[in-house]
Amino acid sequence: MGIFDSIAGGLGSLRPLSDAELEDEREAMRQRYVSSDTVRESSRLYDQLHRYDGEMTRRANEAHKRDNPDATTRHREHGWYLPNDD
């Protein structure tokens, strides 16, 4: 772990966490969110859950790019998701 990872970890970055640690911490935070009593706490936890979701999505997208380096988005004649059968 480099100096920038140490600084990022101290500031609350999620990048140094492994995938399993990230999932475990998110689940613990979700449990706290579900059982929170105050609006302030639930609002803070809601925002944190979105941070975790964003990091998990980023990692999934990077893994997909590594596994499929030549993947492209399909564009159809009538639009992105419309069928060509008319």
C-alpha positions as CSV (number, residue, x, y, z in Angstrom):
1,M,0.0,0.0,0.0
2,G,1.5,3.3,-1.1
3,I,1.4,6.7,0.6
4,F,-1.6,7.8,-1.5
5,D,-3.6,4.7,-0.5
6,S,-2.8,5.5,3.2
7,I,-4.0,9.1,2.8
8,A,-7.1,8.0,0.9
9,G,-7.9,5.4,3.5
10,G,-7.6,8.0,6.3
11,L,-10.0,10.2,4.4
12,G,-12.6,7.5,4.0
13,S,-11.8,6.1,0.5
14,L,-13.2,2.7,-0.3
15,R,-10.6,1.7,-2.8
16,P,-8.2,0.0,-0.4
17,L,-10.9,-2.5,0.7
18,S,-11.2,-5.9,-0.8
19,D,-14.5,-6.9,-2.5
20,A,-15.5,-9.1,0.4
21,E,-14.7,-6.3,3.0
22,L,-16.7,-3.8,0.9
23,E,-19.7,-6.1,0.8
24,D,-19.5,-6.9,4.5
25,E,-19.2,-3.2,5.5
26,R,-22.1,-2.3,3.2
27,E,-24.3,-4.9,4.7
28,A,-23.5,-3.8,8.2
29,M,-24.3,-0.2,7.2
30,R,-27.5,-1.3,5.6
31,Q,-28.5,-3.0,8.8
32,R,-27.8,0.2,10.7
33,Y,-29.8,2.2,8.2
34,V,-32.8,-0.1,8.5
35,S,-32.8,0.2,12.3
36,S,-31.9,3.9,12.6
37,D,-34.3,6.0,14.7
38,T,-33.4,9.6,13.6
39,V,-33.8,11.2,10.2
40,R,-30.4,12.7,10.4
41,E,-28.7,9.3,11.0
42,S,-30.7,7.6,8.3
43,S,-30.0,10.4,5.8
44,R,-26.2,10.1,6.5
45,L,-26.3,6.3,6.2
46,Y,-28.4,6.5,3.0
47,D,-25.7,8.7,1.4
48,Q,-23.0,6.3,2.6
49,L,-24.8,3.4,1.1
50,H,-24.8,5.2,-2.3
51,R,-21.0,5.7,-1.9
52,Y,-20.6,2.0,-1.4
53,D,-22.9,1.2,-4.3
54,G,-20.9,3.5,-6.6
55,E,-17.6,1.9,-5.7
56,M,-19.1,-1.6,-6.2
57,T,-20.4,-0.5,-9.6
58,R,-17.1,1.0,-10.6
59,R,-15.3,-2.2,-9.7
60,A,-17.8,-4.3,-11.6
61,N,-17.4,-2.1,-14.7
62,E,-13.6,-2.3,-14.5
63,A,-13.8,-6.1,-14.2
64,H,-16.1,-6.3,-17.3
65,K,-13.7,-4.1,-19.3
66,R,-10.8,-6.4,-18.4
67,D,-12.8,-9.5,-19.3
68,N,-14.2,-8.0,-22.5
69,P,-11.7,-5.6,-24.0
70,D,-13.3,-5.4,-27.4
71,A,-16.9,-5.0,-26.2
72,T,-18.9,-2.2,-27.9
73,T,-22.4,-0.9,-27.3
74,R,-24.8,-2.2,-29.9
75,H,-26.6,0.5,-31.8
76,R,-29.7,-0.6,-33.8
77,E,-31.1,1.1,-36.9
78,H,-34.2,2.4,-35.0
79,G,-32.6,3.3,-31.7
80,W,-30.6,1.8,-28.9
81,Y,-33.1,-0.7,-27.6
82,L,-35.8,-0.9,-30.2
83,P,-36.2,-4.0,-32.4
84,N,-35.6,-3.9,-36.2
85,D,-38.6,-6.0,-37.1
86,D,-40.8,-3.3,-38.6
